[in-house]
Amino acid sequence: MLFNLLYLAALAVLAPWLVWRAVATGRYRRDLVAKLVGPATVLNPGRRPVAWFHAVSVGEVNLLGTLVPAFRARHPDWLAVVSTTTDTGLAEARKRFTDLPVIPWPFDFTWAAAAAFDAVKPTVLVLAESELWPNVLAEAERRGVPVVVANARMSPRSARRLRRFAGIARRALFGRVARFAVQEPEYAARFRELGVPAAKLHVTGSIKYDGALKERDTAATRALARLLGHDDSALVFLAGSTHAPEESLVLTAFARLRERFPRVRLVLVPRHPDRFEEVARLVEASGLPFVRRSQVATPLAALPAVLLLDSVGELGAAWGLADVGYVGGTLDGRRGGQSMIEPAGYGVPCVFGPHVWNFADAARRLVEVGGATMIPDAAGLEPALAALLADDALRERMGADAREQVRRQQGATARTLDAIDAVLPVAARRAA
């Protein structure tokens, strides 16, 4: 009840802003009733055991794209249900898991959580990375449903915040999780500092490595290349999953690089779809010739100087076109970085800033093996990219080293499944 009151108070304060955002961007309106009062009943004619997998948004849905099929292969008699929080996550999940129930994640009110559990009737709940909500966890505990956090991480910033409420966090959050399948020993140490028993912590590595080793010559990449007019005459610089003010920094660096490297083209991919319009105005103000992916209906004659990839779900195909890359969220000092594992899996030599606490181990390992370059600040962006654009052999070597690093880190999915299996009720294991 306490958390219900806190949420209602927060909604009362934020209501004008939320209404404005809903009108301006369309966010928060889709599946609103299902989020408030619970989704429709999930059909399960054979009354099979149910594994409920939850991802926050597109990035975590991609992670489940590796974990869920592996779980189904190990437990073919189970029903898997997938939920996500965001509109873009739901769209991607429904596209990816066409033969599974995909539902919106409930708001963390007691009645919404209870209704969602009534609809899904889960045997186990698997949360991707860090989505812990007290009322949902309390409902799982009340029903005897074990909760596993897969690919768990704990950034320094999150740890500092949670230390202020360590007692509450232990009771309302961590105490109700049966297992944490943690990406790195460093993250496990932070969980222990917050009071999580060592017996609940299992260092598995990152599942993102298992799904990351990709070939460039895929059907999706070929189709995107044909549509955008890409050919071997261009050098593609892809700036992926960017946040403000990184788009401005990238555009400034690119404008100068273009004078030295006439073949270079920029593919700019903002992290959040609700910023597509804002970034389009930035590119337009730069004076650089550009095209928006959303407005390309027929094949272009040639790849433009700047392509704004204002679409969802095409970043992977675009990495298959890239000769060099920049990983977003690493220069703004607030986000802690987006994943550099995906471009590494494509063999793209990447540059990123120092703020990589979300992927500290992956960033450190890639730099150590020579598969990526970390720059100290925004001033280092242009020279680091220039060094890569000027040296074909350097790009090839760094790309190969990045792919080899991804290959060596694989195996987390199987270890995560072992952690899930360890908490399954005995009756459910027998039924499976």
C-alpha positions in Angstrom: 0.0 0.0 0.0 2.8 2.4 0.8 4.3 2.1 -2.7 0.8 2.6 -4.2 0.5 5.9 -2.3 4.0 7.0 -3.4 3.3 6.2 -7.1 -0.1 8.0 -7.0 1.6 11.1 -5.4 4.3 11.0 -8.1 1.6 10.7 -10.8 -0.2 13.7 -9.4 2.9 15.8 -9.6 4.0 14.5 -13.1 0.5 14.4 -14.6 0.8 17.7 -16.7 4.2 16.6 -18.1 3.0 13.1 -18.8 -0.1 14.4 -20.7 2.0 16.7 -22.7 4.4 13.9 -23.6 1.6 11.6 -24.5 0.1 14.2 -26.9 3.4 15.3 -28.3 5.0 11.9 -28.8 2.3 9.3 -28.5 4.1 7.6 -25.6 2.3 6.2 -22.6 -1.0 5.8 -24.5 -0.6 2.4 -26.0 -1.8 -0.6 -24.0 -2.6 1.8 -21.1 -5.6 -0.1 -19.9 -3.6 -3.4 -19.8 -0.8 -1.7 -17.9 -3.3 -0.3 -15.3 -5.6 -3.3 -14.8 -3.6 -6.2 -16.2 -3.4 -7.9 -19.6 -5.9 -10.3 -21.0 -5.7 -13.9 -20.0 -2.7 -15.7 -21.6 -4.0 -18.8 -23.3 -2.4 -22.0 -22.0 -4.6 -24.9 -23.1 -2.3 -27.6 -21.9 -1.7 -25.9 -18.5 2.0 -26.2 -19.1 4.5 -24.6 -16.7 5.0 -21.0 -17.6 8.3 -19.0 -17.8 7.6 -15.3 -17.8 10.4 -13.3 -19.4 10.5 -9.5 -19.0 12.6 -6.9 -20.9 12.4 -3.2 -20.4 12.9 -2.1 -24.0 14.4 -3.0 -27.4 17.9 -3.6 -26.0 16.7 -6.1 -23.5 14.3 -7.7 -26.0 17.3 -8.4 -28.2 18.9 -10.1 -25.1 15.8 -12.2 -24.7 16.1 -13.1 -28.4 19.0 -15.3 -27.3 17.8 -16.4 -23.9 14.2 -17.4 -24.7 14.9 -19.7 -27.6 17.6 -21.4 -25.5 15.2 -21.9 -22.6 12.6 -23.3 -25.0 15.1 -25.8 -26.4 16.0 -26.9 -22.9 12.4 -27.0 -21.7 10.3 -27.8 -24.8 7.1 -28.5 -22.7 7.0 -25.1 -21.1 5.1 -22.0 -22.3 7.2 -18.9 -22.6 5.5 -15.5 -22.2 7.4 -12.2 -23.0 6.6 -8.8 -21.6 8.2 -5.4 -22.1 7.7 -1.9 -20.7 8.1 0.5 -23.6 6.1 0.9 -26.8 9.2 0.3 -28.9 10.0 -2.8 -26.9 6.5 -4.2 -27.4 6.7 -3.6 -31.1 10.1 -5.4 -31.4 9.0 -8.3 -29.1 5.9 -8.9 -31.2 8.0 -8.9 -34.3 10.6 -11.2 -32.8 8.4 -13.7 -30.8 5.6 -14.2 -33.3 4.6 -17.6 -31.9 4.6 -16.5 -28.2 2.3 -14.4 -26.1 3.7 -10.9 -25.8 2.1 -8.6 -23.2 2.7 -5.1 -21.7 4.4 -5.0 -18.3 2.0 -3.8 -15.6 2.4 -0.6 -13.7 3.7 -1.4 -10.2 0.4 -1.0 -8.4 -0.7 -3.9 -6.3 -3.9 -4.5 -8.3 -2.1 -4.3 -11.7 0.6 -6.7 -10.5 -2.0 -9.2 -9.1 -4.0 -9.0 -12.4 -0.9 -9.7 -14.5 0.0 -12.7 -12.4 -3.6 -14.0 -12.7 -3.4 -13.6 -16.5 0.1 -15.2 -16.9 0.1 -17.7 -14.0 3.9 -18.0 -14.1 5.9 -20.8 -12.7 9.1 -18.6 -12.8 9.7 -14.9 -13.6 12.9 -13.9 -15.3 13.8 -10.2 -15.4 16.4 -8.9 -17.9 19.2 -6.9 -16.3 17.8 -4.5 -13.7 14.0 -4.2 -13.7 13.1 -4.6 -10.1 9.7 -3.3 -8.9 8.6 -3.8 -5.2 4.9 -4.6 -5.8 5.6 -7.1 -8.6 8.3 -8.8 -6.5 5.9 -8.9 -3.5 3.2 -10.5 -5.6 5.7 -13.1 -6.9 6.7 -13.9 -3.3 3.1 -14.1 -2.2 2.4 -16.7 -4.9 5.6 -18.6 -4.4 7.0 -17.7 -7.9 10.8 -17.6 -7.9 12.4 -14.6 -9.5 15.7 -14.7 -11.4 17.4 -11.5 -12.7 19.3 -12.5 -15.9 22.3 -10.6 -17.1 22.2 -8.6 -13.9 24.3 -5.5 -13.5 24.9 -2.9 -10.8 26.5 0.3 -11.9 28.5 2.5 -9.4 25.8 5.2 -9.7 23.0 2.7 -8.9 24.9 1.3 -6.0 25.5 4.7 -4.5 21.8 5.5 -4.8 20.7 2.2 -3.3 23.1 2.5 -0.3 21.0 5.4 1.0 18.1 2.9 1.2 20.0 -0.3 1.7 17.5 -1.7 4.3 14.5 -1.0 2.2 16.2 -2.3 -0.9 17.1 -5.6 0.9 13.6 -6.1 2.1 11.5 -4.9 -0.9 13.8 -5.8 -3.7 16.8 -8.0 -3.3 15.3 -10.2 -0.6 12.5 -11.3 -3.0 14.9 -12.4 -5.8 15.9 -16.0 -5.8 19.0 -15.7 -8.1 21.0 -13.0 -9.7 22.8 -14.2 -12.8 25.4 -11.4 -12.8 27.5 -10.3 -15.8 30.7 -9.6 -14.0 32.5 -10.2 -10.7 32.6 -6.4 -10.2 28.8 -6.2 -10.3 28.5 -9.2 -7.9 30.7 -7.4 -5.4 28.4 -4.4 -5.5 25.4 -6.6 -4.9 27.1 -8.1 -1.9 27.9 -4.7 -0.5 24.2 -4.0 -0.6 23.4 -7.1 1.4 22.6 -9.7 -1.2 23.8 -13.1 0.1 26.7 -14.6 -1.9 24.6 -17.8 -2.4 22.1 -15.8 -4.6 24.9 -14.4 -6.9 26.1 -16.4 -9.9 28.6 -14.8 -12.2 27.6 -16.0 -15.7 29.1 -13.4 -18.1 26.9 -11.4 -20.4 24.3 -13.0 -22.6 24.8 -10.2 -25.1 28.1 -11.9 -26.2 26.2 -15.1 -27.2 23.9 -13.3 -29.6 26.5 -10.8 -30.9 28.7 -12.7 -33.3 27.2 -11.7 -36.6 28.1 -11.9 -40.2 28.0 -8.7 -42.2 26.6 -10.4 -45.3 23.0 -10.9 -44.0 19.8 -10.5 -45.9 18.8 -7.6 -43.7 22.1 -5.8 -44.3 22.0 -6.4 -48.0 18.4 -5.1 -48.2 19.3 -2.0 -46.3 22.4 -1.4 -48.5 20.3 -1.6 -51.6 17.7 0.8 -50.2 20.2 3.4 -49.1 22.4 3.3 -52.2 25.4 2.0 -50.4 28.4 0.7 -52.3 32.1 0.0 -51.7 33.1 3.5 -52.7 31.8 4.9 -49.3 33.4 4.7 -45.9 30.6 4.4 -43.4 30.9 6.0 -40.0 28.0 4.9 -37.8 27.2 6.7 -34.5 24.9 4.3 -32.7 22.5 4.8 -29.8 23.4 8.4 -29.2 22.1 10.8 -26.6 22.2 14.6 -26.3 24.6 16.3 -26.8 26.5 13.6 -28.6 24.7 14.2 -31.9 26.1 17.7 -32.0 29.6 16.5 -31.2 29.4 13.8 -33.9 28.1 16.2 -36.5 30.9 18.7 -35.8 33.6 16.0 -35.9 32.1 14.5 -39.1 32.0 17.9 -40.9 35.7 18.3 -40.3 36.5 14.7 -41.2 34.6 15.0 -44.5 37.1 17.6 -45.6 39.9 15.2 -45.3 38.1 12.0 -46.2 35.6 12.8 -49.0 34.4 9.2 -49.1 33.1 9.1 -45.5 29.4 9.0 -44.9 27.6 9.3 -41.5 24.8 7.1 -40.3 23.4 8.7 -37.2 21.2 6.5 -34.9 19.7 8.3 -31.8 19.0 5.9 -28.9 15.4 7.1 -28.3 12.7 7.4 -31.0 11.1 10.3 -29.3 14.2 12.3 -30.1 14.1 11.6 -33.9 12.5 15.0 -34.7 14.9 16.9 -32.4 17.9 15.3 -34.0 16.5 15.8 -37.5 16.4 19.6 -36.8 20.0 19.4 -35.5 21.2 17.8 -38.7 19.3 20.2 -40.8 20.8 23.2 -38.9 24.3 21.8 -39.6 23.9 22.4 -43.3 25.0 18.9 -44.2 23.1 17.1 -46.9 21.0 14.4 -45.2 18.1 12.0 -45.6 15.8 10.5 -43.0 15.4 6.7 -43.2 11.7 7.0 -42.5 11.3 9.0 -45.8 13.1 6.5 -48.0 10.5 4.4 -49.8 12.4 3.7 -53.0 16.2 2.9 -53.4 18.5 6.0 -53.3 20.9 6.6 -56.1 23.8 7.0 -53.6 24.3 7.0 -49.8 23.8 10.7 -48.6 26.4 12.5 -46.6 24.3 12.0 -43.5 21.6 9.3 -43.0 19.4 9.8 -40.0 18.3 6.2 -39.1 15.0 7.2 -37.5 13.6 3.7 -37.5 13.4 1.0 -34.8 15.0 -2.4 -35.2 17.5 -1.7 -38.0 20.6 -0.8 -36.0 22.0 -4.4 -36.3 21.6 -4.4 -40.0 23.3 -0.9 -40.1 26.3 -2.1 -38.1 26.8 -4.6 -41.0 27.5 -1.6 -43.2 29.8 0.3 -40.9 33.6 0.7 -41.4 34.1 2.6 -38.1 31.7 3.3 -35.2 31.0 5.4 -32.2 29.1 4.0 -29.2 26.6 6.4 -27.7 26.0 7.3 -24.1 29.7 7.4 -23.4 30.5 11.1 -23.6 27.5 12.7 -21.9 28.5 11.5 -18.4 25.0 10.5 -17.4 24.0 7.3 -19.1 27.1 5.0 -18.5 27.2 3.9 -22.1 25.3 1.7 -24.5 26.6 -1.7 -25.6 29.8 -1.9 -27.6 29.4 -5.7 -27.8 27.0 -5.5 -30.8 29.4 -3.6 -33.2 32.3 -5.7 -31.9 30.4 -8.8 -33.0 30.1 -7.4 -36.5 33.9 -6.6 -36.5 33.4 -2.8 -36.4 36.3 -0.9 -34.9 34.7 1.5 -32.5 35.5 4.6 -30.5 33.8 5.4 -27.2 34.1 7.9 -24.4 35.2 7.2 -20.7 31.7 6.9 -19.3 31.1 3.2 -19.8 30.1 2.0 -16.3 27.1 0.0 -17.8 29.6 -2.0 -19.8 32.8 -1.5 -17.9 34.1 -5.0 -18.3 33.2 -5.2 -22.0 34.8 -1.8 -22.7 38.0 -2.7 -20.8 38.4 -6.0 -22.5 37.9 -4.6 -26.0 40.5 -1.8 -25.4 43.0 -4.3 -23.9 42.9 -6.6 -27.0 43.0 -3.7 -29.4 39.5 -4.0 -30.7 38.3 -0.6 -29.7 39.6 2.9 -28.7 38.5 4.8 -25.6 38.9 8.6 -25.8 39.1 10.8 -22.7 36.7 13.4 -23.8 34.9 14.9 -26.8 38.1 16.5 -28.2 39.5 13.1 -28.8 36.6 12.0 -31.1 37.9 13.5 -34.4 41.5 12.4 -34.2 40.6 8.8 -33.1 38.2 8.5 -36.0 40.7 10.1 -38.4 43.3 7.5 -37.5 40.9 4.7 -38.3 39.6 6.2 -41.6 43.2 6.8 -42.8 44.4 3.2 -42.2 42.6 0.3 -43.9 44.9 -2.3 -42.3 44.3 -0.8 -38.8 40.5 -1.0 -39.3 40.7 -4.6 -40.4 43.0 -5.7 -37.5 40.9 -4.0 -34.9 37.7 -5.4 -36.3 39.1 -8.9 -36.3 40.3 -8.5 -32.7 36.9 -7.2 -31.6 35.2 -10.3 -33.1 37.6 -12.6 -31.5 37.0 -11.0 -28.1 33.3 -11.6 -28.5 33.9 -15.2 -29.5 36.0 -15.9 -26.4 33.3 -14.4 -24.0 30.5 -16.6 -25.2 28.7 -19.2 -23.0 26.7 -17.0 -20.6 23.3 -18.2 -21.9 23.9 -21.8 -20.8 25.2 -20.6 -17.4 22.1 -18.4 -17.0 19.8 -21.3 -17.8 21.5 -23.3 -15.1 20.8 -20.5 -12.6 17.1 -20.5 -13.6 16.9 -24.3 -13.4 18.3 -24.2 -9.9 15.2 -22.3 -8.6 12.4 -24.1 -10.5 9.9 -25.8 -8.2 10.4 -29.5 -8.1 6.9 -30.2 -9.3 7.5 -27.9 -12.3 10.8 -29.6 -13.1 9.0 -33.0 -13.1 6.2 -31.6 -15.3 8.8 -30.4 -17.8 
